[in-house]
Amino acid sequence: MVVAACRGHAMLSDAAQRRGPAAGQGPAAAAAIRGLSPCRRSASTWRLVPAAQRRPRPPMMDSILDDLGSNGDSAAESSTDLAAAEPPAVFPPLLSVDLASDPVKEGSRRYRRTVFDFNEWRKHRSTERYVRHMQSMTSSRMVRGLAAPLAYIFAVATAVSVYNASVEAGLLPSLLPEVKMASNGPFGSVSFAISLLLVFRTNASYARWLDARKAWGKLINRSRDLTRQALTYFPPEDKPLLDLLCRWTVAFSRTLKCHLCEDYPLAEELARVLRPHEAEALLLAKHRPTYCLQILSETLKSAHLPPPLPVAQPHNGATAGHAAAAQAVAAVPAAAAYRMDENLTEFEDIVGTCERILRAPIPLSYTRHTSRFMIIWLTLLPFALWDSVGWATVPLAVIVAFLLLGIEEIGVSIEEPFSILPLDALCDTIEANVKELQRTHSQQGGGGGEEGSHKARPPPARDIVGMAAAEAEAEEAAVAK
């Protein structure tokens, strides 16, 4: 017992030396961050893979640790958060492997951010899509992503077929029975449950994807509306504030994009939108989208938007009419300030919606049970097929597995929508719309473009309104004559 204890202590010491402590923390704190006590960490030495090759923590968990660490009490808070997120297993898994297909699936998500135009829609509706989709099956990222489970089903089906064929041919001892199902009734009776599970999974995942897309569509609309109102109602002396509001409106969308995705460098995104000191201040913030909204709120507060003018009690009908008109005209800028602040409130709601989608997946127990159900069902499928189709069991089992696992894979892939939504294109749309509104509002006939650009641009909106008013006055003068 003493020798065994010494060996266990040596194994634990070697494992601790190989892993090393967490950044800036001792061994106890490092164990706490991983949600494991020091004595439980020794259980990891029983795994069949080296610790360096073990699956890393999710990137979202690392970001949570970084955020909590900035407050000075990262060790205690991080251990609490991760203990809730990743409870340690009482019995360590016998095998921990990183499937080669996982990096393929994650890396391919960036190629699914297609923005449709007229040509894309024509291609999408074309009857040639059947041929095109079948030809691309061998290079499909979904097929490559499902390589591991399909290989497992192929191996099971092959083993069942070889074993049963050997028993039937008398190549194995006669005492060994065939492994097959005499009746497919019990097997088929649970097939409807798989259908219900897959339908619920895909519907719930699509609802999350649609909510995310609606939130970003609302962000585009509110950004246009905020910019339009500011350009219309900010007085001329507030031109610096107006430019500031336009810059930070664009920066907000790009900050939210980087807040929701891990593969976008925020510093590079802000370099071409904000001034250096503004970008530096934003990068120092912990919750950057909210900081952008604070800047926009202070900008509205600092603008010289006049309040409604008080009007004295009128003494006759004529004066009352003029007073009401003056009150209405004066109240427009003040009402616009409230409307612009409502747009900022919509911005905050959009942030909350996106964070809810990102941080709250479909209940994990449902996902786990669906995966277990499907793997068990597909594992037993070759036993049910052999008696009726023989050696066709192998290809049929693989095809059925591909079809069913593909449906579930679609649901899992769109459950987190932000890494497949074309957020780059949506942010570019917001930036282009804001700049276009600035150009068409300019006093120089829509100037502000690049030097040497001779592309015709529309005149400012105020010029169109002024010309319409002048034409109306000319018509009234002609009628009076």
C-alpha positions as CSV (number, residue, x, y, z in Angstrom):
1,M,0.0,0.0,0.0
2,V,2.8,2.4,0.8
3,V,4.5,1.6,-2.6
4,A,1.2,2.2,-4.4
5,A,0.6,5.5,-2.6
6,C,4.1,6.6,-3.5
7,R,3.6,5.7,-7.1
8,G,0.3,7.6,-7.1
9,H,1.9,10.6,-5.6
10,A,4.7,10.5,-8.2
11,M,2.2,10.2,-11.0
12,L,0.3,13.2,-9.7
13,S,3.5,15.2,-9.3
14,D,4.6,14.4,-12.9
15,A,1.2,15.3,-14.2
16,A,1.3,18.6,-12.3
17,Q,4.8,19.4,-13.7
18,R,3.7,18.7,-17.3
19,R,0.6,20.8,-17.1
20,G,2.0,23.6,-15.0
21,P,-0.1,26.0,-12.9
22,A,-2.6,28.3,-14.4
23,A,-1.5,31.7,-15.6
24,G,-0.5,33.8,-12.5
25,Q,-2.0,31.2,-10.0
26,G,-0.9,28.4,-7.9
27,P,-1.7,24.7,-8.3
28,A,-4.8,24.9,-6.1
29,A,-6.2,27.8,-8.0
30,A,-5.5,26.1,-11.3
31,A,-7.4,23.1,-10.1
32,A,-10.2,25.3,-8.9
33,I,-10.5,26.9,-12.3
34,R,-10.9,23.6,-14.0
35,G,-13.7,22.7,-11.5
36,L,-11.6,19.9,-10.0
37,S,-10.1,19.5,-6.6
38,P,-6.4,18.6,-6.5
39,C,-7.2,15.0,-5.5
40,R,-9.5,14.7,-8.5
41,R,-6.9,15.9,-10.9
42,S,-5.0,12.8,-10.3
43,A,-7.8,10.8,-11.9
44,S,-6.9,12.4,-15.2
45,T,-3.7,10.3,-15.2
46,W,-5.8,7.3,-16.0
47,R,-6.8,8.6,-19.4
48,L,-5.3,7.0,-22.4
49,V,-4.1,10.2,-24.0
50,P,-1.5,12.7,-22.8
51,A,-2.8,15.7,-21.0
52,A,-1.3,18.0,-23.7
53,Q,-3.6,16.4,-26.3
54,R,-6.7,16.6,-24.3
55,R,-9.7,18.7,-25.6
56,P,-9.3,22.3,-24.5
57,R,-11.9,24.3,-22.8
58,P,-14.5,26.1,-25.0
59,P,-13.4,29.5,-26.2
60,M,-16.4,31.1,-24.5
61,M,-15.2,29.7,-21.2
62,D,-11.8,31.3,-21.7
63,S,-13.4,34.6,-22.4
64,I,-15.4,34.3,-19.2
65,L,-12.3,33.6,-17.3
66,D,-10.5,36.6,-18.8
67,D,-13.4,38.9,-17.9
68,L,-13.6,37.6,-14.3
69,G,-9.8,37.8,-14.0
70,S,-9.8,41.5,-14.8
71,N,-11.8,42.1,-11.6
72,G,-9.1,40.9,-9.3
73,D,-11.0,37.9,-7.9
74,S,-10.7,35.5,-10.7
75,A,-9.8,32.4,-8.8
76,A,-12.9,32.2,-6.6
77,E,-15.4,33.4,-9.2
78,S,-13.9,31.3,-12.1
79,S,-14.1,28.2,-10.0
80,T,-17.8,28.8,-9.2
81,D,-18.7,29.5,-12.9
82,L,-16.8,26.6,-14.3
83,A,-18.0,24.2,-11.6
84,A,-21.6,25.0,-12.8
85,A,-20.7,24.8,-16.5
86,E,-18.5,21.7,-16.4
87,P,-19.1,19.5,-13.4
88,P,-16.3,17.0,-12.9
89,A,-17.0,13.4,-13.7
90,V,-17.0,11.1,-10.8
91,F,-15.5,8.4,-13.0
92,P,-13.0,9.6,-15.6
93,P,-13.6,8.7,-19.2
94,L,-11.6,5.8,-20.5
95,L,-10.7,7.6,-23.7
96,S,-10.6,11.3,-24.6
97,V,-10.0,12.0,-28.3
98,D,-10.1,15.0,-30.6
99,L,-11.9,13.9,-33.7
100,A,-10.2,15.1,-36.9
101,S,-13.6,16.1,-38.3
102,D,-14.3,18.7,-35.6
103,P,-11.7,21.3,-36.9
104,V,-13.2,20.8,-40.4
105,K,-16.7,21.5,-39.2
106,E,-15.7,24.6,-37.2
107,G,-13.5,25.9,-40.0
108,S,-16.1,25.5,-42.6
109,R,-18.7,27.7,-40.8
110,R,-17.2,30.8,-42.2
111,Y,-17.9,29.6,-45.7
112,R,-21.6,29.4,-45.0
113,R,-22.1,33.2,-44.8
114,T,-23.5,33.6,-48.2
115,V,-25.4,36.8,-49.0
116,F,-28.0,36.3,-51.7
117,D,-28.5,38.6,-54.6
118,F,-30.6,38.1,-57.7
119,N,-28.0,35.8,-59.3
120,E,-27.8,33.7,-56.2
121,W,-31.6,33.3,-56.0
122,R,-31.7,32.3,-59.7
123,K,-29.1,29.7,-59.0
124,H,-30.9,28.6,-55.9
125,R,-34.2,28.0,-57.8
126,S,-32.6,26.3,-60.8
127,T,-33.6,22.7,-61.5
128,E,-29.9,22.0,-61.9
129,R,-29.5,22.2,-58.2
130,Y,-30.3,18.5,-57.9
131,V,-27.3,17.6,-60.1
132,R,-25.1,20.2,-58.5
133,H,-25.9,19.1,-55.0
134,M,-25.3,15.4,-55.8
135,Q,-22.0,16.2,-57.5
136,S,-20.8,18.1,-54.5
137,M,-21.6,15.3,-52.0
138,T,-18.1,13.9,-51.9
139,S,-16.7,17.4,-51.1
140,S,-19.5,18.3,-48.7
141,R,-18.4,19.7,-45.4
142,M,-21.2,17.9,-43.7
143,V,-20.1,14.6,-45.0
144,R,-16.6,15.2,-43.8
145,G,-18.0,16.4,-40.5
146,L,-19.9,13.1,-40.1
147,A,-17.0,11.0,-41.1
148,A,-16.4,9.6,-37.5
149,P,-20.0,8.4,-36.7
150,L,-20.4,7.1,-40.3
151,A,-17.2,5.1,-40.0
152,Y,-18.5,3.7,-36.7
153,I,-21.8,2.6,-38.3
154,F,-19.9,1.1,-41.3
155,A,-17.7,-0.9,-38.9
156,V,-20.7,-2.2,-37.0
157,A,-22.6,-3.1,-40.1
158,T,-19.6,-4.8,-41.6
159,A,-18.9,-6.8,-38.4
160,V,-22.5,-8.0,-38.2
161,S,-22.6,-9.0,-41.9
162,V,-19.3,-10.8,-41.8
163,Y,-20.2,-12.7,-38.6
164,N,-23.7,-13.7,-39.8
165,A,-22.4,-14.8,-43.2
166,S,-19.6,-16.8,-41.5
167,V,-22.2,-18.6,-39.2
168,E,-24.5,-19.3,-42.2
169,A,-21.5,-20.7,-44.2
170,G,-20.4,-22.9,-41.3
171,L,-17.1,-21.2,-40.9
172,L,-17.6,-20.7,-37.2
173,P,-18.5,-23.2,-34.5
174,S,-22.1,-24.3,-34.7
175,L,-22.7,-23.3,-31.1
176,L,-22.4,-19.6,-32.1
177,P,-25.8,-18.2,-33.0
178,E,-26.6,-15.6,-35.7
179,V,-26.9,-12.0,-34.4
180,K,-30.1,-10.7,-35.9
181,M,-33.6,-9.7,-35.0
182,A,-36.3,-12.2,-35.8
183,S,-38.9,-9.4,-35.8
184,N,-38.5,-5.7,-36.6
185,G,-41.6,-4.7,-34.7
186,P,-39.9,-3.5,-31.5
187,F,-37.2,-1.8,-33.5
188,G,-39.6,0.0,-35.8
189,S,-42.0,1.0,-33.0
190,V,-39.5,3.6,-31.7
191,S,-38.8,5.1,-35.1
192,F,-41.5,7.7,-34.7
193,A,-39.7,8.9,-31.6
194,I,-36.6,9.7,-33.7
195,S,-38.8,11.6,-36.1
196,L,-40.2,13.7,-33.2
197,L,-36.8,14.4,-31.8
198,L,-35.3,15.5,-35.1
199,V,-38.3,17.7,-35.9
200,F,-38.2,19.4,-32.6
201,R,-34.4,19.8,-32.8
202,T,-34.5,21.4,-36.3
203,N,-37.5,23.6,-35.5
204,A,-36.0,24.9,-32.3
205,S,-32.6,25.6,-33.9
206,Y,-34.2,27.3,-36.9
207,A,-36.2,29.5,-34.5
208,R,-32.9,30.6,-32.8
209,W,-31.3,31.3,-36.2
210,L,-34.3,33.3,-37.3
211,D,-34.4,35.3,-34.1
212,A,-30.7,36.2,-34.6
213,R,-31.3,37.3,-38.2
214,K,-34.3,39.4,-37.2
215,A,-32.3,41.0,-34.5
216,W,-29.6,42.0,-37.0
217,G,-32.2,43.2,-39.4
218,K,-33.7,45.4,-36.8
219,L,-30.2,46.7,-36.0
220,I,-29.8,47.8,-39.7
221,N,-33.2,49.5,-39.6
222,R,-32.6,51.3,-36.3
223,S,-29.1,52.4,-37.4
224,R,-30.6,54.0,-40.5
225,D,-33.3,55.7,-38.5
226,L,-31.0,57.0,-35.8
227,T,-28.6,58.5,-38.5
228,R,-31.5,60.0,-40.5
229,Q,-33.0,61.7,-37.4
230,A,-29.6,63.0,-36.2
231,L,-28.8,64.4,-39.6
232,T,-32.2,66.1,-39.8
233,Y,-32.5,67.6,-36.3
234,F,-29.0,68.3,-35.1
235,P,-28.3,72.0,-35.4
236,P,-25.4,73.1,-37.7
237,E,-23.2,74.1,-34.7
238,D,-23.3,70.4,-33.6
239,K,-21.5,69.1,-36.7
240,P,-18.7,67.5,-34.6
241,L,-21.3,65.7,-32.4
242,L,-23.1,64.6,-35.6
243,D,-20.0,63.1,-37.0
244,L,-19.3,61.4,-33.6
245,L,-22.7,59.9,-33.6
246,C,-22.3,58.5,-37.1
247,R,-18.9,57.0,-36.3
248,W,-20.1,55.3,-33.1
249,T,-23.3,54.0,-34.8
250,V,-21.1,52.1,-37.3
251,A,-18.7,51.1,-34.5
252,F,-21.5,49.7,-32.4
253,S,-22.5,47.1,-35.1
254,R,-18.9,46.0,-35.5
255,T,-18.4,45.8,-31.8
256,L,-21.5,43.7,-31.4
257,K,-20.2,41.4,-34.2
258,C,-16.9,40.8,-32.4
259,H,-18.8,40.4,-29.1
260,L,-20.7,37.5,-30.6
261,C,-18.0,35.8,-32.6
262,E,-14.5,34.8,-31.7
263,D,-12.7,35.0,-35.1
264,Y,-13.0,38.8,-35.6
265,P,-10.2,41.1,-34.3
266,L,-11.9,44.1,-32.9
267,A,-8.9,46.4,-33.0
268,E,-8.7,45.9,-36.8
269,E,-12.4,46.4,-37.2
270,L,-12.3,49.7,-35.3
271,A,-9.1,51.0,-36.9
272,R,-11.0,52.2,-40.0
273,V,-14.1,53.4,-38.2
274,L,-13.0,55.3,-35.0
275,R,-10.2,57.7,-34.3
276,P,-7.2,56.1,-32.4
277,H,-8.1,57.5,-29.0
278,E,-11.7,56.4,-29.4
279,A,-10.8,52.9,-30.4
280,E,-8.3,52.7,-27.5
281,A,-11.0,53.8,-25.0
282,L,-13.5,51.2,-26.4
283,L,-11.0,48.4,-26.2
284,L,-10.5,49.1,-22.5
285,A,-14.2,48.6,-21.8
286,K,-15.4,45.2,-20.4
287,H,-18.8,45.2,-22.1
288,R,-18.0,47.0,-25.3
289,P,-21.5,47.2,-26.9
290,T,-22.8,48.9,-23.8
291,Y,-19.9,51.3,-23.8
292,C,-20.8,52.3,-27.4
293,L,-24.4,53.0,-26.3
294,Q,-23.1,55.2,-23.5
295,I,-21.2,57.2,-26.0
296,L,-24.2,57.6,-28.2
297,S,-26.4,58.6,-25.2
298,E,-23.9,61.2,-24.1
299,T,-23.8,62.5,-27.7
300,L,-27.6,63.0,-27.8
301,K,-27.5,64.6,-24.4
302,S,-24.8,67.1,-25.5
303,A,-26.6,68.1,-28.7
304,H,-28.4,71.4,-28.7
305,L,-31.9,70.1,-29.5
306,P,-34.3,72.8,-28.4
307,P,-37.1,71.9,-26.0
308,P,-40.8,72.7,-26.9
309,L,-41.4,76.4,-26.7
310,P,-43.9,77.6,-24.1
311,V,-46.8,79.4,-25.7
312,A,-48.9,82.0,-23.8
313,Q,-52.7,81.7,-23.5
314,P,-54.1,82.9,-26.8
315,H,-56.8,85.7,-26.7
316,N,-58.5,85.0,-30.0
317,G,-58.9,82.3,-32.6
318,A,-56.3,83.7,-35.0
319,T,-53.6,83.9,-32.3
320,A,-54.5,80.5,-31.1
321,G,-54.0,79.0,-34.6
322,H,-50.5,80.6,-34.9
323,A,-49.6,79.5,-31.4
324,A,-50.6,75.9,-32.0
325,A,-48.5,75.9,-35.2
326,A,-45.5,77.4,-33.5
327,Q,-45.8,74.8,-30.6
328,A,-46.0,71.9,-33.1
329,V,-42.9,73.1,-35.1
330,A,-40.9,73.7,-31.9
331,A,-41.8,70.3,-30.5
332,V,-40.4,68.4,-33.5
333,P,-36.7,68.5,-32.4
334,A,-37.6,67.6,-28.8
335,A,-39.7,64.7,-29.9
336,A,-36.9,63.6,-32.3
337,A,-34.6,63.4,-29.3
338,Y,-36.9,61.0,-27.6
339,R,-37.2,59.0,-30.7
340,M,-33.5,58.8,-31.1
341,D,-33.2,57.6,-27.5
342,E,-35.8,55.0,-28.3
343,N,-33.5,53.7,-31.0
344,L,-30.7,53.3,-28.5
345,T,-33.1,51.4,-26.3
346,E,-33.8,49.1,-29.3
347,F,-30.0,48.7,-29.7
348,E,-29.8,47.5,-26.1
349,D,-32.6,45.1,-26.6
350,I,-30.8,43.7,-29.7
351,V,-27.7,43.1,-27.6
352,G,-29.7,41.3,-25.0
353,T,-31.4,39.1,-27.6
354,C,-28.1,38.1,-29.2
355,E,-26.5,37.4,-25.8
356,R,-29.5,35.2,-24.9
357,I,-29.2,33.2,-28.0
358,L,-25.4,32.8,-27.6
359,R,-25.3,31.9,-24.0
360,A,-28.4,29.8,-23.6
361,P,-28.5,26.7,-25.9
362,I,-31.3,24.2,-26.4
363,P,-31.4,22.3,-23.1
364,L,-28.3,20.1,-23.0
365,S,-30.2,17.1,-21.7
366,Y,-32.3,17.1,-24.9
367,T,-29.2,17.3,-27.1
368,R,-27.5,14.5,-25.2
369,H,-30.5,12.2,-25.2
370,T,-31.1,12.8,-28.9
371,S,-27.5,11.8,-29.7
372,R,-27.6,8.7,-27.5
373,F,-31.0,7.7,-29.0
374,M,-29.8,8.0,-32.5
375,I,-26.4,6.2,-32.0
376,I,-28.1,3.3,-30.2
377,W,-30.8,3.0,-32.9
378,L,-28.3,3.1,-35.7
379,T,-26.1,0.6,-33.9
380,L,-28.9,-1.9,-33.8
381,L,-30.0,-1.1,-37.4
382,P,-27.7,-3.7,-39.0
383,F,-29.1,-6.4,-36.8
384,A,-32.6,-5.6,-38.0
385,L,-31.6,-5.4,-41.7
386,W,-29.5,-8.5,-42.1
387,D,-32.3,-11.1,-42.2
388,S,-34.1,-9.2,-45.0
389,V,-31.4,-7.6,-47.2
390,G,-28.2,-9.6,-46.4
391,W,-25.0,-8.0,-47.5
392,A,-26.9,-4.9,-48.5
393,T,-27.0,-4.2,-44.8
394,V,-23.6,-2.3,-45.0
395,P,-24.5,0.3,-47.6
396,L,-28.1,0.7,-46.3
397,A,-27.0,1.3,-42.7
398,V,-24.5,3.9,-43.8
399,I,-27.0,5.7,-46.0
400,V,-29.7,5.7,-43.3
401,A,-27.1,7.0,-40.8
402,F,-26.0,9.7,-43.1
403,L,-29.6,10.9,-43.7
404,L,-30.6,10.9,-40.0
405,L,-27.3,12.2,-38.6
406,G,-27.3,14.9,-41.3
407,I,-30.6,16.2,-40.1
408,E,-29.4,16.3,-36.6
409,E,-26.1,17.9,-37.7
410,I,-28.0,20.7,-39.4
411,G,-29.9,21.4,-36.2
412,V,-26.8,21.5,-34.2
413,S,-24.9,23.7,-36.7
414,I,-27.6,26.4,-36.8
415,E,-28.3,26.3,-33.1
416,E,-25.5,28.9,-32.7
417,P,-26.2,31.2,-35.6
418,F,-23.7,34.0,-35.3
419,S,-20.8,32.1,-36.7
420,I,-22.7,31.3,-39.9
421,L,-24.7,34.5,-40.4
422,P,-23.0,37.0,-42.8
423,L,-22.3,39.5,-40.1
424,D,-19.5,41.1,-42.2
425,A,-21.9,41.9,-44.9
426,L,-24.5,43.2,-42.5
427,C,-22.0,45.5,-40.8
428,D,-20.8,46.7,-44.2
429,T,-24.4,47.5,-45.1
430,I,-24.8,49.6,-41.9
431,E,-21.6,51.5,-42.7
432,A,-22.6,52.1,-46.3
433,N,-26.0,53.3,-45.3
434,V,-24.7,55.7,-42.7
435,K,-22.1,57.2,-45.1
436,E,-24.7,57.5,-47.9
437,L,-27.1,59.4,-45.6
438,Q,-24.2,61.7,-44.6
439,R,-23.4,62.3,-48.3
440,T,-27.0,63.0,-49.3
441,H,-27.4,65.4,-46.4
442,S,-24.3,67.3,-47.2
443,Q,-24.6,71.0,-48.3
444,Q,-22.2,70.4,-51.2
445,G,-24.6,68.4,-53.2
446,G,-23.9,65.0,-51.8
447,G,-20.1,65.5,-51.6
448,G,-17.7,63.7,-49.3
449,G,-16.7,60.9,-51.7
450,E,-13.2,59.9,-52.7
451,E,-11.0,62.3,-54.7
452,G,-11.3,61.9,-58.5
453,S,-14.7,60.2,-58.2
454,H,-17.1,61.5,-60.9
455,K,-20.0,59.3,-60.1
456,A,-23.3,61.2,-60.1
457,R,-24.9,61.5,-56.7
458,P,-28.3,62.7,-55.7
459,P,-28.7,66.2,-54.3
460,P,-29.2,66.8,-50.6
461,A,-32.7,66.0,-49.3
462,R,-33.2,69.6,-48.1
463,D,-32.6,70.9,-51.6
464,I,-35.4,68.7,-53.0
465,V,-37.7,69.9,-50.2
466,G,-36.7,73.5,-50.9
467,M,-37.4,73.2,-54.6
468,A,-40.8,71.7,-53.9
469,A,-41.6,74.6,-51.6
470,A,-40.4,77.2,-54.1
471,E,-42.5,75.6,-56.8
472,A,-45.6,75.7,-54.6
473,E,-45.0,79.4,-53.8
474,A,-44.6,80.1,-57.5
475,E,-47.9,78.3,-58.3
476,E,-49.7,80.2,-55.6
477,A,-48.3,83.5,-56.9
478,A,-49.4,82.6,-60.5
479,V,-52.9,81.8,-59.2
480,A,-53.1,85.1,-57.3
481,K,-52.2,87.1,-60.4
